[in-house]
Amino acid sequence: MLPNLFSKYLFCILVLSAQPLLADKDPFENLNRGIWNFNEAIDNNFAKPVAETYELITPQFVQTGITNFFKNINEVDNTINQLLQGKPGLAVNDFTRFIINTSIGLFGFIDVASNIGLERHREDFGQTLGMWGFSQGPYLMLPLLGPTTPRDLMSRPITSFLSGTFSIKDTDVRLGLTALDALETRARLLDVESLIIGDKYSFVRDSYLQASQFEAKDGLMQEDTFLENMDDFFIDDLDTDPE
């Protein structure tokens, strides 16, 4: 508990110290802040209250199972991007995780693979483009979708397709899973909000840009719950540790 808490606050300090360096990546700050305010209003009046209700009435083991389910779906995305990044060994690891958790783990609700020593990774096409040398570009805040960059925005269609839910033909099922994914993600971020220091817009911007840079360079050699939760909030469509 204490090491995780320390790592979270250490990351806060690193983000704050990097603000002067990252500020020049936000040439559209005035426009971005206007969209941020719109998104905050939607979140405060709808998404956050619904997430708080979900967390209050849903048993923890059910929340953990839902989290594991969506992480398991993303293993296909992880596997393909590991191959595209020239890491076949990790691709085998991630695909093996998918097979084991989908079968023995009851469609991913139980993270059996982690329990037997197969480490989970988090890769997407935006990271792949970064490894291929594509620049992030300027920081952008999109209505409803939240923070992004041109590189990550360009990767969204690929990542959405590889996430698995995109290929579901039943529209109601696909939309239902997307909504549940968004709800589960927002609920897990309730605790993270308490760690935000100073101007919330600047903190979110700098956290997003720094995490994106680190991941594109494989700078995150170990899983960090805080970075993972922040990354989910920033990059996913609105992805705590499994048991």
Secondary structure as GFF3:
##gff-version 3
##sequence-region A 1 243
A	DSSP	alpha_helix	2	17	.	.	.	ID=ss1
A	DSSP	alpha_helix	19	23	.	.	.	ID=ss2
A	DSSP	alpha_helix	29	42	.	.	.	ID=ss3
A	DSSP	pi_helix	43	47	.	.	.	ID=ss4
A	DSSP	alpha_helix	48	57	.	.	.	ID=ss5
A	DSSP	alpha_helix	60	73	.	.	.	ID=ss6
A	DSSP	alpha_helix	75	84	.	.	.	ID=ss7
A	DSSP	alpha_helix	88	103	.	.	.	ID=ss8
A	DSSP	alpha_helix	112	115	.	.	.	ID=ss9
A	DSSP	alpha_helix	125	131	.	.	.	ID=ss10
A	DSSP	beta_strand	140	142	.	.	.	ID=ss11
A	DSSP	beta_strand	146	148	.	.	.	ID=ss12
A	DSSP	alpha_helix	150	162	.	.	.	ID=ss13
A	DSSP	three_ten_helix	165	167	.	.	.	ID=ss14
A	DSSP	alpha_helix	171	188	.	.	.	ID=ss15
A	DSSP	three_ten_helix	192	195	.	.	.	ID=ss16
A	DSSP	alpha_helix	200	216	.	.	.	ID=ss17
A	DSSP	alpha_helix	225	235	.	.	.	ID=ss18
###
